[in-house]
């Protein structure tokens, strides 16, 4: 998960009793030789068998990072057309409990009609029943009718075009 203020996020999660790693700085060079920098921490353990996410903050804000990616021709149009991450789907043994826990921890909004769906702005975390206890699919909104309704499975993860 991305944070705009990783120090505040770290403190808030620590106050909720979670075991956190220290915040560490990371950096690497991309294929074009550009330096990419971030700060990151991990959350130890799980809730009902569902591992916690790591938390990341890019060194630059989203607008500057996107401008850099486009200026350097790293962020290019997707071959299927418009493609935007719409939802992360978690298949878990206890969807209602996990959704309520994550809502409280991360201050997500919950759907009035579907309590197992959480919102981060326009994007969703969907918790559905199953045995996996992990992220199982990403739903990608597209304007390309040729790929809508189709899925691609890579490395045990499913990419669903909606």
Secondary structure, DSSP 8 states (H G I E B T S, - for coil): -B-S-HHHHHHHHHHTT--B---EEEEEE-TTS-EEEEEEE-B-SEETTEE---EEEESS-HHHHHHHHHHTT-S---TTSSEEEEEEEEEETTHHHHHHHHHHHHT-EE-SS-TTEEEETTEEEEEEESS--EEEEEEEEES-TTTTT-EEEETTEEEEE-
